[in-house]
Every structure is written in structure tokens, then in C-alpha cells.
Amino acid sequence: MRLISFFILTLALLFGPAIGPTIARASDESELKELVERSNKTLENFLADSNMAWFRDHMKEAKGVFIVPRMWKGAFFFGGEGGTGVFLAKNATDEWSDPAFYTMGTASVGFQFGVQASEIILLAMTQRGIESMLSNTFKLGADVSIAAGPVGAGVEGGTAALSADLVTFARAKGLFGGISLEGAVIAVRDESNRHYYGKDVRPLDILMMRTVSNPESAGLRATLARAAEGKSPSRTDAPASN
């Protein structure tokens, strides 16, 4: 709990106007609708990126997908990353659930300076990866294993990625060249889930029991279904644009 309180405070101090308003207004229905739409756009960006061949080829094996359209990273002696995203799970008949809302953040110390926005996607490759998303909070690399997803024309790192619970991918644009999710904490956004579905609801109800639904997520679920079938948008080398 002390670690979680620390990184939340650090992110609030670091990003202020950058991510603070996004998280604070996450309960607003229009904000949540926009987040789902941006998540769909991020997924399309990854599927169309020529560097994401491994990502496309293994979408059919993923049991769940966590999408953060904007993961903000800033550093003024202290460095941190934070963003809000959605997670969807696939059932035994390959049908995707509606989205559950989460935040992801880290805090670190270092002599850095700059701000960067990245698009982030995590593929849940194991049942443990799915089960971690059903908890209130968990830490990447401690409570669940992670591996950086292979990027580019080669397949280096492919074996390690297939054995990890969660495989991470990032498309970054800014002053930092990359992003590390080791030690990041993912936490459920109960208030966002309640506003999006109109009642108190747990990730278990959304992802596994599927007792609630929202038609506004239809576009994102359709994109996931096409991706799992190997149907992707036209491929491009364009950098992250969100």
C-alpha cells in the first residue's frame, strides 16, 4: 500500500495538467466513451504497423488485451509513467468481453528531463495473466511475469514472450526512446466501471460472468475479433499519433 500511495502521489505531482484531468474525469460517460474509441484506434495503429508482425501473428493466442491509448512519461529528476486503459478478455468460444477500466502507473528516480506519450498494449497469454486483471491491484514483474514483445522484422525474444503471463508492446513518440513497464502497478477503476455500465460492477462481472454490456464498445470488440482471425488494417510505418 505504501508503494501504491507513493507512485500515485508522484504521478500527481509530475503530470498535474497532463494526466490528472484525464483520471479525475474518468467517471464522466463522454470521457469513457472517448477512451474506448481511442483504445480502438490504438489497436488499429498496432495492427497496421509493419514493425508489429509478432503482435499480429499471436493475437489469436491472446486470452486478453489491455490497451492504454496514452501512457504519459515525464521526468524532472523524478521519473514516472501513468495512463488509463481498458482490458477485454476472450472466452472459450473466442468472443470478446466488454471493457473493464484500469489505471497503470510507475514511479522512479533518475536525472532525466522531458515528456513522452506512448501507446501501450499488453497481451495476456496465460490464465494467470487473466486472473491478475481480476484483482484490485497488482505489480508487473512481481505478481505476474512480463516480457517485452518482439518488434521489427526478426523474431528475437519470441520464445520468452510466449512463456510470459503478459507481453508488452509500446509505440512511442517524444524525447524518450523507449518505455519499461517492469514494476508498473495496474489498478481497477471502480468508479469508471460503475459509470460506464450504470451500476456497481466488478471486473469479474464484466470479463468473466458478462452480466453487463455497453453497445458503445462494439467497434473495439469487432476490431479484436478481426485481429484474432488474422484480418488487420493496411500496414504502415507511421509512428504513434495519439
MIRO-534313 format. One record per residue: residue number from 1; residue in one letter; x, y, z of N, C-alpha, C in turn. Coordinates in steps of 0.2 Angstrom, whole numbers, plus 5000, padded with zeros to 4 digits. Layout:
BEGIN
{rec NUM, 'a', {X, Y, Z}, {X, Y, Z}, {X, Y, Z}},
...
END
This chain:
BEGIN
{rec 1, 'm', {5004, 4994, 5000}, {5000, 5000, 5000}, {5004, 5006, 5000}},
{rec 2, 'r', {5010, 5006, 5004}, {5015, 5012, 5004}, {5017, 5013, 4997}},
{rec 3, 'l', {5019, 5008, 4993}, {5022, 5009, 4987}, {5016, 5012, 4982}},
{rec 4, 'i', {5010, 5009, 4982}, {5005, 5012, 4978}, {5004, 5019, 4980}},
{rec 5, 's', {5003, 5021, 4986}, {5002, 5028, 4988}, {5008, 5033, 4985}},
{rec 6, 'f', {5014, 5030, 4986}, {5020, 5034, 4983}, {5019, 5035, 4976}},
{rec 7, 'f', {5018, 5030, 4972}, {5018, 5032, 4965}, {5012, 5036, 4962}},
{rec 8, 'i', {5006, 5035, 4966}, {5001, 5039, 4964}, {5002, 5047, 4966}},
{rec 9, 'l', {5005, 5048, 4972}, {5007, 5055, 4973}, {5012, 5058, 4969}},
{rec 10, 't', {5017, 5053, 4967}, {5022, 5056, 4962}, {5020, 5057, 4955}},
{rec 11, 'l', {5015, 5053, 4953}, {5012, 5055, 4946}, {5008, 5061, 4946}},
{rec 12, 'a', {5004, 5062, 4952}, {5000, 5068, 4953}, {5005, 5074, 4953}},
{rec 13, 'l', {5010, 5074, 4956}, {5015, 5080, 4956}, {5018, 5081, 4950}},
{rec 14, 'l', {5020, 5075, 4946}, {5024, 5076, 4940}, {5019, 5079, 4934}},
{rec 15, 'f', {5014, 5075, 4933}, {5010, 5076, 4927}, {5004, 5082, 4928}},
{rec 16, 'g', {5002, 5083, 4934}, {4997, 5088, 4935}, {4992, 5089, 4929}},
{rec 17, 'p', {4993, 5094, 4925}, {4988, 5095, 4920}, {4988, 5090, 4914}},
{rec 18, 'a', {4993, 5086, 4914}, {4994, 5081, 4909}, {4989, 5075, 4910}},
{rec 19, 'i', {4990, 5071, 4915}, {4986, 5065, 4916}, {4981, 5066, 4921}},
{rec 20, 'g', {4982, 5071, 4926}, {4977, 5072, 4931}, {4970, 5073, 4929}},
{rec 21, 'p', {4969, 5078, 4924}, {4962, 5079, 4922}, {4959, 5073, 4919}},
{rec 22, 't', {4963, 5069, 4915}, {4960, 5063, 4912}, {4958, 5058, 4917}},
{rec 23, 'i', {4962, 5057, 4922}, {4960, 5052, 4928}, {4954, 5055, 4932}},
{rec 24, 'a', {4954, 5061, 4933}, {4949, 5064, 4938}, {4942, 5064, 4934}},
{rec 25, 'r', {4942, 5065, 4928}, {4936, 5065, 4924}, {4934, 5058, 4921}},
{rec 26, 'a', {4938, 5053, 4923}, {4936, 5046, 4920}, {4929, 5044, 4922}},
{rec 27, 's', {4926, 5047, 4927}, {4919, 5044, 4928}, {4914, 5047, 4924}},
{rec 28, 'd', {4916, 5052, 4920}, {4911, 5056, 4915}, {4910, 5051, 4909}},
{rec 29, 'e', {4904, 5050, 4907}, {4902, 5045, 4902}, {4905, 5047, 4895}},
{rec 30, 's', {4906, 5053, 4894}, {4909, 5055, 4887}, {4916, 5054, 4887}},
{rec 31, 'e', {4919, 5055, 4893}, {4926, 5053, 4893}, {4928, 5046, 4892}},
{rec 32, 'l', {4923, 5042, 4895}, {4924, 5034, 4895}, {4923, 5032, 4888}},
{rec 33, 'k', {4918, 5035, 4885}, {4917, 5033, 4878}, {4923, 5035, 4873}},
{rec 34, 'e', {4926, 5041, 4874}, {4931, 5043, 4871}, {4937, 5038, 4872}},
{rec 35, 'l', {4938, 5036, 4878}, {4944, 5032, 4880}, {4943, 5025, 4876}},
{rec 36, 'v', {4937, 5023, 4876}, {4936, 5016, 4872}, {4937, 5017, 4864}},
{rec 37, 'e', {4935, 5023, 4862}, {4936, 5024, 4855}, {4944, 5025, 4853}},
{rec 38, 'r', {4947, 5029, 4858}, {4955, 5029, 4857}, {4958, 5023, 4858}},
{rec 39, 's', {4955, 5018, 4862}, {4958, 5012, 4863}, {4958, 5008, 4856}},
{rec 40, 'n', {4952, 5008, 4853}, {4951, 5005, 4846}, {4956, 5008, 4841}},
{rec 41, 'k', {4957, 5014, 4841}, {4961, 5017, 4837}, {4969, 5015, 4838}},
{rec 42, 't', {4970, 5014, 4844}, {4977, 5012, 4846}, {4978, 5005, 4844}},
{rec 43, 'l', {4973, 5001, 4845}, {4973, 4994, 4842}, {4974, 4994, 4835}},
{rec 44, 'e', {4971, 4998, 4831}, {4971, 4998, 4824}, {4978, 5000, 4822}},
{rec 45, 'n', {4981, 5005, 4826}, {4988, 5008, 4824}, {4993, 5002, 4825}},
{rec 46, 'f', {4992, 4998, 4830}, {4997, 4992, 4831}, {4996, 4987, 4826}},
{rec 47, 'l', {4990, 4986, 4824}, {4989, 4981, 4819}, {4991, 4983, 4812}},
{rec 48, 'a', {4991, 4989, 4811}, {4994, 4992, 4804}, {5001, 4993, 4804}},
{rec 49, 'd', {5004, 4993, 4810}, {5012, 4995, 4810}, {5016, 4989, 4807}},
{rec 50, 's', {5020, 4990, 4802}, {5024, 4985, 4799}, {5029, 4982, 4804}},
{rec 51, 'n', {5031, 4985, 4810}, {5035, 4983, 4815}, {5032, 4978, 4820}},
{rec 52, 'm', {5025, 4977, 4819}, {5022, 4973, 4824}, {5019, 4966, 4821}},
{rec 53, 'a', {5024, 4963, 4818}, {5022, 4957, 4815}, {5021, 4951, 4820}},
{rec 54, 'w', {5025, 4951, 4825}, {5024, 4946, 4830}, {5017, 4947, 4834}},
{rec 55, 'f', {5016, 4954, 4835}, {5009, 4956, 4838}, {5003, 4953, 4834}},
{rec 56, 'r', {5003, 4954, 4828}, {4998, 4952, 4824}, {4997, 4945, 4823}},
{rec 57, 'd', {5003, 4941, 4823}, {5003, 4934, 4822}, {5001, 4930, 4828}},
{rec 58, 'h', {5001, 4933, 4834}, {5000, 4930, 4840}, {4993, 4933, 4844}},
{rec 59, 'm', {4990, 4937, 4840}, {4984, 4940, 4843}, {4979, 4934, 4844}},
{rec 60, 'k', {4979, 4929, 4840}, {4974, 4923, 4841}, {4975, 4919, 4847}},
{rec 61, 'e', {4982, 4920, 4849}, {4983, 4916, 4855}, {4982, 4920, 4862}},
{rec 62, 'a', {4981, 4926, 4861}, {4980, 4930, 4867}, {4973, 4929, 4871}},
{rec 63, 'k', {4973, 4928, 4877}, {4967, 4927, 4881}, {4964, 4933, 4883}},
{rec 64, 'g', {4968, 4939, 4883}, {4965, 4945, 4885}, {4970, 4951, 4882}},
{rec 65, 'v', {4967, 4957, 4882}, {4971, 4963, 4879}, {4970, 4969, 4883}},
{rec 66, 'f', {4975, 4972, 4886}, {4975, 4978, 4889}, {4978, 4984, 4885}},
{rec 67, 'i', {4974, 4989, 4884}, {4976, 4994, 4879}, {4976, 5001, 4883}},
{rec 68, 'v', {4981, 5004, 4883}, {4982, 5011, 4886}, {4984, 5016, 4880}},
{rec 69, 'p', {4979, 5020, 4878}, {4980, 5024, 4872}, {4985, 5029, 4873}},
{rec 70, 'r', {4986, 5032, 4879}, {4991, 5037, 4881}, {4994, 5036, 4888}},
{rec 71, 'm', {5000, 5033, 4887}, {5004, 5032, 4893}, {5009, 5038, 4894}},
{rec 72, 'w', {5008, 5042, 4898}, {5012, 5048, 4899}, {5018, 5047, 4903}},
{rec 73, 'k', {5024, 5049, 4900}, {5030, 5048, 4904}, {5034, 5055, 4905}},
{rec 74, 'g', {5035, 5057, 4911}, {5038, 5064, 4912}, {5044, 5063, 4917}},
{rec 75, 'a', {5049, 5067, 4917}, {5054, 5067, 4922}, {5057, 5073, 4923}},
{rec 76, 'f', {5057, 5075, 4929}, {5060, 5081, 4932}, {5064, 5079, 4938}},
{rec 77, 'f', {5070, 5076, 4937}, {5074, 5072, 4942}, {5070, 5066, 4945}},
{rec 78, 'f', {5063, 5066, 4946}, {5060, 5060, 4947}, {5056, 5059, 4940}},
{rec 79, 'g', {5056, 5052, 4939}, {5053, 5050, 4933}, {5047, 5046, 4934}},
{rec 80, 'g', {5042, 5046, 4930}, {5036, 5042, 4931}, {5032, 5041, 4925}},
{rec 81, 'e', {5027, 5036, 4925}, {5023, 5035, 4919}, {5016, 5033, 4922}},
{rec 82, 'g', {5011, 5035, 4918}, {5004, 5034, 4920}, {4999, 5035, 4914}},
{rec 83, 'g', {4994, 5031, 4915}, {4989, 5031, 4910}, {4983, 5027, 4912}},
{rec 84, 't', {4977, 5028, 4908}, {4971, 5025, 4909}, {4970, 5020, 4903}},
{rec 85, 'g', {4967, 5014, 4904}, {4966, 5010, 4899}, {4960, 5005, 4900}},
{rec 86, 'v', {4959, 5001, 4895}, {4954, 4996, 4896}, {4957, 4989, 4894}},
{rec 87, 'f', {4953, 4984, 4898}, {4955, 4977, 4897}, {4949, 4973, 4895}},
{rec 88, 'l', {4950, 4969, 4890}, {4945, 4964, 4887}, {4948, 4957, 4887}},
{rec 89, 'a', {4943, 4952, 4889}, {4945, 4945, 4889}, {4941, 4941, 4884}},
{rec 90, 'k', {4944, 4936, 4882}, {4941, 4931, 4877}, {4939, 4925, 4880}},
{rec 91, 'n', {4933, 4923, 4879}, {4931, 4916, 4882}, {4932, 4910, 4878}},
{rec 92, 'a', {4930, 4905, 4880}, {4931, 4898, 4876}, {4929, 4898, 4869}},
{rec 93, 't', {4924, 4902, 4867}, {4921, 4902, 4861}, {4924, 4908, 4857}},
{rec 94, 'd', {4929, 4911, 4859}, {4933, 4916, 4856}, {4929, 4923, 4855}},
{rec 95, 'e', {4924, 4924, 4860}, {4920, 4930, 4860}, {4923, 4935, 4865}},
{rec 96, 'w', {4924, 4941, 4863}, {4927, 4946, 4867}, {4922, 4949, 4872}},
{rec 97, 's', {4924, 4950, 4878}, {4920, 4954, 4883}, {4920, 4961, 4882}},
{rec 98, 'd', {4915, 4964, 4885}, {4915, 4972, 4886}, {4922, 4974, 4890}},
{rec 99, 'p', {4923, 4980, 4889}, {4930, 4983, 4893}, {4929, 4984, 4900}},
{rec 100, 'a', {4934, 4983, 4904}, {4934, 4985, 4911}, {4940, 4990, 4911}},
{rec 101, 'f', {4939, 4995, 4915}, {4943, 5001, 4916}, {4949, 5000, 4921}},
{rec 102, 'y', {4955, 5002, 4920}, {4960, 5002, 4924}, {4965, 5008, 4923}},
{rec 103, 't', {4969, 5009, 4928}, {4975, 5014, 4928}, {4981, 5010, 4928}},
{rec 104, 'm', {4986, 5012, 4925}, {4993, 5009, 4926}, {4998, 5015, 4927}},
{rec 105, 'g', {5002, 5014, 4932}, {5007, 5019, 4934}, {5014, 5016, 4937}},
{rec 106, 't', {5019, 5020, 4936}, {5025, 5019, 4939}, {5028, 5025, 4942}},
{rec 107, 'a', {5033, 5024, 4947}, {5037, 5030, 4949}, {5044, 5028, 4950}},
{rec 108, 's', {5049, 5032, 4948}, {5056, 5030, 4948}, {5060, 5036, 4949}},
{rec 109, 'v', {5066, 5036, 4951}, {5071, 5041, 4952}, {5076, 5041, 4947}},
{rec 110, 'g', {5078, 5047, 4944}, {5083, 5047, 4939}, {5084, 5055, 4937}},
{rec 111, 'f', {5090, 5056, 4934}, {5091, 5063, 4931}, {5089, 5063, 4924}},
{rec 112, 'q', {5083, 5064, 4923}, {5080, 5064, 4916}, {5076, 5071, 4915}},
{rec 113, 'f', {5074, 5072, 4909}, {5070, 5078, 4908}, {5066, 5077, 4902}},
{rec 114, 'g', {5060, 5078, 4902}, {5056, 5078, 4896}, {5049, 5075, 4897}},
{rec 115, 'v', {5045, 5074, 4892}, {5038, 5072, 4892}, {5037, 5068, 4886}},
{rec 116, 'q', {5034, 5062, 4887}, {5033, 5057, 4881}, {5026, 5054, 4882}},
{rec 117, 'a', {5023, 5053, 4876}, {5016, 5050, 4876}, {5017, 5043, 4872}},
{rec 118, 's', {5015, 5038, 4875}, {5016, 5031, 4871}, {5009, 5028, 4871}},
{rec 119, 'e', {5008, 5024, 4866}, {5003, 5019, 4865}, {5005, 5013, 4868}},
{rec 120, 'i', {5002, 5010, 4873}, {5004, 5003, 4876}, {4998, 4998, 4875}},
{rec 121, 'i', {5000, 4992, 4873}, {4996, 4986, 4873}, {4999, 4980, 4877}},
{rec 122, 'l', {4996, 4977, 4881}, {4998, 4971, 4885}, {4994, 4965, 4882}},
{rec 123, 'l', {4997, 4960, 4880}, {4993, 4954, 4878}, {4994, 4949, 4884}},
{rec 124, 'a', {4988, 4947, 4887}, {4988, 4942, 4892}, {4988, 4935, 4889}},
{rec 125, 'm', {4993, 4931, 4890}, {4995, 4925, 4886}, {4993, 4919, 4890}},
{rec 126, 't', {4992, 4920, 4897}, {4991, 4914, 4901}, {4984, 4915, 4906}},
{rec 127, 'q', {4982, 4910, 4909}, {4976, 4911, 4913}, {4978, 4915, 4919}},
{rec 128, 'r', {4985, 4915, 4921}, {4987, 4919, 4927}, {4987, 4926, 4925}},
{rec 129, 'g', {4988, 4928, 4919}, {4988, 4934, 4916}, {4981, 4937, 4917}},
{rec 130, 'i', {4976, 4933, 4915}, {4969, 4935, 4915}, {4967, 4936, 4923}},
{rec 131, 'e', {4969, 4931, 4927}, {4967, 4931, 4934}, {4970, 4938, 4938}},
{rec 132, 's', {4976, 4940, 4935}, {4979, 4946, 4938}, {4974, 4952, 4937}},
{rec 133, 'm', {4971, 4952, 4931}, {4967, 4958, 4930}, {4960, 4958, 4934}},
{rec 134, 'l', {4959, 4952, 4937}, {4953, 4952, 4941}, {4954, 4954, 4948}},
{rec 135, 's', {4960, 4956, 4950}, {4962, 4958, 4957}, {4961, 4966, 4957}},
{rec 136, 'n', {4961, 4969, 4963}, {4961, 4976, 4963}, {4967, 4980, 4961}},
{rec 137, 't', {4973, 4977, 4963}, {4979, 4980, 4961}, {4984, 4974, 4960}},
{rec 138, 'f', {4989, 4975, 4956}, {4995, 4970, 4955}, {5000, 4974, 4952}},
{rec 139, 'k', {5006, 4971, 4953}, {5013, 4974, 4950}, {5016, 4969, 4945}},
{rec 140, 'l', {5017, 4972, 4939}, {5020, 4969, 4934}, {5027, 4967, 4936}},
{rec 141, 'g', {5029, 4961, 4934}, {5036, 4958, 4936}, {5036, 4955, 4943}},
{rec 142, 'a', {5031, 4956, 4947}, {5032, 4954, 4954}, {5026, 4949, 4955}},
{rec 143, 'd', {5020, 4951, 4954}, {5014, 4947, 4955}, {5012, 4943, 4948}},
{rec 144, 'v', {5015, 4945, 4943}, {5014, 4942, 4936}, {5020, 4943, 4932}},
{rec 145, 's', {5022, 4938, 4928}, {5028, 4939, 4924}, {5026, 4943, 4917}},
{rec 146, 'i', {5031, 4947, 4915}, {5030, 4950, 4909}, {5036, 4950, 4905}},
{rec 147, 'a', {5035, 4951, 4898}, {5041, 4951, 4893}, {5039, 4956, 4888}},
{rec 148, 'a', {5045, 4959, 4886}, {5044, 4964, 4880}, {5042, 4960, 4874}},
{rec 149, 'g', {5037, 4962, 4870}, {5035, 4959, 4864}, {5040, 4960, 4859}},
{rec 150, 'p', {5042, 4955, 4854}, {5047, 4956, 4849}, {5044, 4961, 4844}},
{rec 151, 'v', {5048, 4966, 4842}, {5046, 4971, 4837}, {5051, 4971, 4831}},
{rec 152, 'g', {5049, 4972, 4825}, {5053, 4973, 4820}, {5052, 4966, 4815}},
{rec 153, 'a', {5057, 4966, 4811}, {5057, 4960, 4806}, {5059, 4954, 4809}},
{rec 154, 'g', {5063, 4954, 4814}, {5066, 4947, 4817}, {5061, 4945, 4822}},
{rec 155, 'v', {5062, 4939, 4825}, {5058, 4936, 4830}, {5062, 4935, 4836}},
{rec 156, 'e', {5067, 4938, 4837}, {5071, 4938, 4843}, {5067, 4939, 4849}},
{rec 157, 'g', {5067, 4935, 4854}, {5063, 4936, 4860}, {5056, 4933, 4860}},
{rec 158, 'g', {5055, 4930, 4854}, {5048, 4927, 4854}, {5047, 4921, 4858}},
{rec 159, 't', {5052, 4917, 4860}, {5051, 4911, 4865}, {5049, 4914, 4872}},
{rec 160, 'a', {5053, 4919, 4874}, {5052, 4922, 4880}, {5045, 4925, 4881}},
{rec 161, 'a', {5043, 4928, 4876}, {5037, 4931, 4876}, {5031, 4926, 4876}},
{rec 162, 'l', {5032, 4921, 4873}, {5026, 4916, 4873}, {5026, 4912, 4880}},
{rec 163, 's', {5031, 4913, 4884}, {5031, 4909, 4891}, {5029, 4914, 4896}},
{rec 164, 'a', {5028, 4921, 4895}, {5026, 4926, 4900}, {5019, 4926, 4901}},
{rec 165, 'd', {5017, 4929, 4906}, {5010, 4930, 4908}, {5007, 4935, 4904}},
{rec 166, 'l', {5011, 4941, 4903}, {5009, 4947, 4900}, {5015, 4949, 4895}},
{rec 167, 'v', {5013, 4950, 4889}, {5018, 4953, 4884}, {5017, 4960, 4882}},
{rec 168, 't', {5022, 4964, 4883}, {5021, 4971, 4882}, {5023, 4974, 4876}},
{rec 169, 'f', {5019, 4979, 4873}, {5021, 4982, 4867}, {5020, 4990, 4868}},
{rec 170, 'a', {5024, 4994, 4865}, {5024, 5001, 4865}, {5025, 5004, 4858}},
{rec 171, 'r', {5022, 5009, 4857}, {5023, 5014, 4851}, {5024, 5021, 4854}},
{rec 172, 'a', {5030, 5023, 4854}, {5032, 5029, 4857}, {5034, 5035, 4853}},
{rec 173, 'k', {5033, 5041, 4855}, {5035, 5047, 4851}, {5036, 5052, 4856}},
{rec 174, 'g', {5042, 5055, 4856}, {5044, 5060, 4861}, {5052, 5060, 4862}},
{rec 175, 'l', {5054, 5062, 4868}, {5061, 5063, 4870}, {5064, 5057, 4872}},
{rec 176, 'f', {5060, 5052, 4875}, {5062, 5046, 4877}, {5062, 5041, 4872}},
{rec 177, 'g', {5067, 5036, 4871}, {5067, 5031, 4865}, {5063, 5025, 4867}},
{rec 178, 'g', {5061, 5024, 4873}, {5058, 5018, 4875}, {5054, 5018, 4881}},
{rec 179, 'i', {5051, 5013, 4883}, {5047, 5013, 4890}, {5048, 5006, 4893}},
{rec 180, 's', {5049, 5006, 4899}, {5049, 5000, 4903}, {5043, 4999, 4908}},
{rec 181, 'l', {5040, 4994, 4908}, {5034, 4993, 4912}, {5036, 4988, 4918}},
{rec 182, 'e', {5042, 4986, 4919}, {5044, 4982, 4925}, {5042, 4986, 4931}},
{rec 183, 'g', {5039, 4983, 4936}, {5037, 4987, 4942}, {5031, 4991, 4941}},
{rec 184, 'a', {5028, 4992, 4935}, {5021, 4996, 4935}, {5016, 4992, 4939}},
{rec 185, 'v', {5012, 4997, 4942}, {5006, 4994, 4946}, {4999, 4996, 4942}},
{rec 186, 'i', {4995, 4991, 4941}, {4989, 4991, 4937}, {4983, 4991, 4943}},
{rec 187, 'a', {4979, 4995, 4942}, {4973, 4996, 4947}, {4967, 4997, 4944}},
{rec 188, 'v', {4962, 4993, 4947}, {4955, 4994, 4944}, {4952, 5001, 4945}},
{rec 189, 'r', {4948, 5003, 4940}, {4945, 5010, 4941}, {4937, 5008, 4942}},
{rec 190, 'd', {4936, 5007, 4948}, {4929, 5005, 4950}, {4924, 5010, 4948}},
{rec 191, 'e', {4925, 5017, 4949}, {4921, 5022, 4948}, {4919, 5022, 4940}},
{rec 192, 's', {4925, 5021, 4936}, {4924, 5022, 4929}, {4919, 5016, 4927}},
{rec 193, 'n', {4920, 5010, 4929}, {4916, 5004, 4928}, {4909, 5005, 4930}},
{rec 194, 'r', {4908, 5008, 4935}, {4901, 5010, 4938}, {4898, 5014, 4933}},
{rec 195, 'h', {4901, 5020, 4931}, {4898, 5025, 4927}, {4897, 5022, 4920}},
{rec 196, 'y', {4901, 5018, 4917}, {4901, 5015, 4910}, {4895, 5010, 4910}},
{rec 197, 'y', {4894, 5006, 4915}, {4889, 5001, 4915}, {4882, 5003, 4919}},
{rec 198, 'g', {4882, 5009, 4922}, {4876, 5011, 4926}, {4875, 5008, 4933}},
{rec 199, 'k', {4880, 5004, 4935}, {4879, 5001, 4942}, {4886, 4999, 4944}},
{rec 200, 'd', {4886, 4997, 4951}, {4892, 4994, 4954}, {4894, 4988, 4950}},
{rec 201, 'v', {4900, 4987, 4948}, {4901, 4981, 4944}, {4909, 4979, 4945}},
{rec 202, 'r', {4910, 4973, 4946}, {4917, 4971, 4947}, {4920, 4968, 4940}},
{rec 203, 'p', {4927, 4968, 4940}, {4930, 4966, 4933}, {4927, 4959, 4932}},
{rec 204, 'l', {4926, 4954, 4937}, {4924, 4948, 4936}, {4917, 4948, 4933}},
{rec 205, 'd', {4913, 4952, 4935}, {4906, 4953, 4932}, {4907, 4955, 4924}},
{rec 206, 'i', {4912, 4959, 4923}, {4912, 4962, 4916}, {4916, 4957, 4911}},
{rec 207, 'l', {4921, 4954, 4914}, {4926, 4950, 4910}, {4924, 4942, 4909}},
{rec 208, 'm', {4922, 4940, 4915}, {4920, 4933, 4915}, {4913, 4931, 4915}},
{rec 209, 'm', {4909, 4934, 4920}, {4902, 4932, 4921}, {4898, 4936, 4915}},
{rec 210, 'r', {4900, 4942, 4913}, {4897, 4946, 4907}, {4890, 4947, 4909}},
{rec 211, 't', {4889, 4950, 4915}, {4882, 4952, 4917}, {4880, 4959, 4915}},
{rec 212, 'v', {4885, 4962, 4912}, {4884, 4969, 4910}, {4887, 4970, 4903}},
{rec 213, 's', {4884, 4975, 4899}, {4887, 4976, 4892}, {4885, 4984, 4891}},
{rec 214, 'n', {4889, 4986, 4886}, {4888, 4993, 4883}, {4889, 4993, 4876}},
{rec 215, 'p', {4884, 4995, 4872}, {4885, 4994, 4865}, {4890, 4999, 4862}},
{rec 216, 'e', {4892, 5004, 4866}, {4897, 5008, 4863}, {4904, 5005, 4862}},
{rec 217, 's', {4905, 4999, 4865}, {4911, 4995, 4864}, {4911, 4991, 4858}},
{rec 218, 'a', {4906, 4991, 4854}, {4905, 4986, 4849}, {4911, 4987, 4844}},
{rec 219, 'g', {4913, 4993, 4842}, {4918, 4994, 4837}, {4925, 4991, 4840}},
{rec 220, 'l', {4927, 4992, 4846}, {4933, 4989, 4849}, {4933, 4981, 4849}},
{rec 221, 'r', {4927, 4978, 4851}, {4926, 4971, 4851}, {4927, 4968, 4844}},
{rec 222, 'a', {4924, 4972, 4839}, {4924, 4970, 4832}, {4931, 4970, 4829}},
{rec 223, 't', {4935, 4975, 4831}, {4942, 4975, 4829}, {4946, 4969, 4832}},
{rec 224, 'l', {4945, 4968, 4838}, {4948, 4962, 4841}, {4947, 4956, 4838}},
{rec 225, 'a', {4940, 4955, 4836}, {4938, 4949, 4833}, {4942, 4948, 4826}},
{rec 226, 'r', {4942, 4953, 4823}, {4945, 4953, 4816}, {4953, 4951, 4817}},
{rec 227, 'a', {4956, 4955, 4822}, {4963, 4953, 4823}, {4964, 4946, 4825}},
{rec 228, 'a', {4960, 4943, 4829}, {4961, 4936, 4831}, {4960, 4932, 4825}},
{rec 229, 'e', {4957, 4934, 4820}, {4956, 4930, 4814}, {4961, 4931, 4809}},
{rec 230, 'g', {4966, 4936, 4811}, {4971, 4937, 4806}, {4969, 4942, 4801}},
{rec 231, 'k', {4964, 4946, 4802}, {4962, 4951, 4797}, {4964, 4958, 4800}},
{rec 232, 's', {4968, 4961, 4797}, {4971, 4968, 4800}, {4970, 4973, 4795}},
{rec 233, 'p', {4971, 4980, 4797}, {4971, 4985, 4793}, {4977, 4985, 4788}},
{rec 234, 's', {4977, 4990, 4784}, {4983, 4991, 4779}, {4989, 4993, 4784}},
{rec 235, 'r', {4994, 4990, 4782}, {5000, 4991, 4786}, {5004, 4997, 4785}},
{rec 236, 't', {5007, 5000, 4790}, {5011, 5006, 4789}, {5017, 5007, 4793}},
{rec 237, 'd', {5021, 5011, 4792}, {5027, 5013, 4796}, {5026, 5019, 4800}},
{rec 238, 'a', {5020, 5021, 4800}, {5018, 5028, 4804}, {5020, 5027, 4811}},
{rec 239, 'p', {5022, 5033, 4814}, {5024, 5032, 4822}, {5017, 5033, 4825}},
{rec 240, 'a', {5018, 5033, 4832}, {5012, 5034, 4836}, {5009, 5041, 4835}},
{rec 241, 's', {5003, 5042, 4835}, {5000, 5048, 4833}, {4994, 5050, 4838}},
{rec 242, 'n', {4993, 5046, 4844}, {4988, 5048, 4848}, {4990, 5053, 4853}},
END
